[in-house]
């Protein structure tokens, strides 16, 4: 079975721009969760999608949004980028939900300049 | 404020030692506690705990939850250099999920 894939792997953007990250879960997995990891804040939960519906959401501003398609692929969008958005963005998929066994993708390293 | 605290933050041991990592939490409406191992980039799932007192075991790793003490421990016996990693715990409650800062374990040959 192919693992979780994320594209792009690296991205450099300028303050004020917006960015869209993509995540393809393991085949058959319907839950996709997104996380932000930074040296200062550690790993933080962004949101979880299940069957195209946002099921859970962490404490992030509205500039962070996501969606999930009928094939379970998910995208995360960050608008009006700030320097503090520079981070590793990880997505994880699960056959049930985020507190079941999750498989993480390699991440997208976003740098905002 | 809801929080998850791991201790110690860093630990250096020699191969063959046994280690115990701690995770304590203060959250309302606790749902589950998860342990992950992060070596290079992506964390890998170790255990999910929901019930107090029931030990989960996988090879040399084991974990148990104590809901009365609001904590969990992760034990690694007969450590190997390949166990060197950051060990993260995460607590799920209501609609949110929070990770601890992690314990960086270094196993020396």
HADDOCK unambig.tbl for C-alpha pairs under 7 A between the chains (distance, minus, plus):
assign (segid A and resid 42 and name CA) (segid B and resid 101 and name CA) 5.91 0.50 0.50
assign (segid A and resid 43 and name CA) (segid B and resid 99 and name CA) 6.04 0.50 0.50
assign (segid A and resid 44 and name CA) (segid B and resid 98 and name CA) 6.40 0.50 0.50
assign (segid A and resid 44 and name CA) (segid B and resid 99 and name CA) 6.49 0.50 0.50
assign (segid A and resid 45 and name CA) (segid B and resid 97 and name CA) 6.05 0.50 0.50
assign (segid A and resid 45 and name CA) (segid B and resid 98 and name CA) 6.63 0.50 0.50
assign (segid A and resid 56 and name CA) (segid B and resid 95 and name CA) 4.98 0.50 0.50
assign (segid A and resid 56 and name CA) (segid B and resid 96 and name CA) 6.68 0.50 0.50
assign (segid A and resid 57 and name CA) (segid B and resid 95 and name CA) 6.28 0.50 0.50
assign (segid A and resid 57 and name CA) (segid B and resid 96 and name CA) 6.31 0.50 0.50
assign (segid A and resid 58 and name CA) (segid B and resid 96 and name CA) 5.38 0.50 0.50
assign (segid A and resid 58 and name CA) (segid B and resid 97 and name CA) 6.99 0.50 0.50
assign (segid A and resid 99 and name CA) (segid B and resid 32 and name CA) 6.80 0.50 0.50
assign (segid A and resid 99 and name CA) (segid B and resid 48 and name CA) 6.94 0.50 0.50
assign (segid A and resid 100 and name CA) (segid B and resid 48 and name CA) 6.86 0.50 0.50
assign (segid A and resid 101 and name CA) (segid B and resid 45 and name CA) 6.18 0.50 0.50
assign (segid A and resid 102 and name CA) (segid B and resid 45 and name CA) 6.27 0.50 0.50
assign (segid A and resid 103 and name CA) (segid B and resid 44 and name CA) 6.71 0.50 0.50
assign (segid A and resid 104 and name CA) (segid B and resid 42 and name CA) 5.69 0.50 0.50
assign (segid A and resid 104 and name CA) (segid B and resid 43 and name CA) 6.40 0.50 0.50
assign (segid A and resid 104 and name CA) (segid B and resid 44 and name CA) 6.90 0.50 0.50
assign (segid A and resid 105 and name CA) (segid B and resid 42 and name CA) 6.34 0.50 0.50
assign (segid A and resid 106 and name CA) (segid B and resid 41 and name CA) 6.26 0.50 0.50
assign (segid A and resid 106 and name CA) (segid B and resid 42 and name CA) 5.51 0.50 0.50
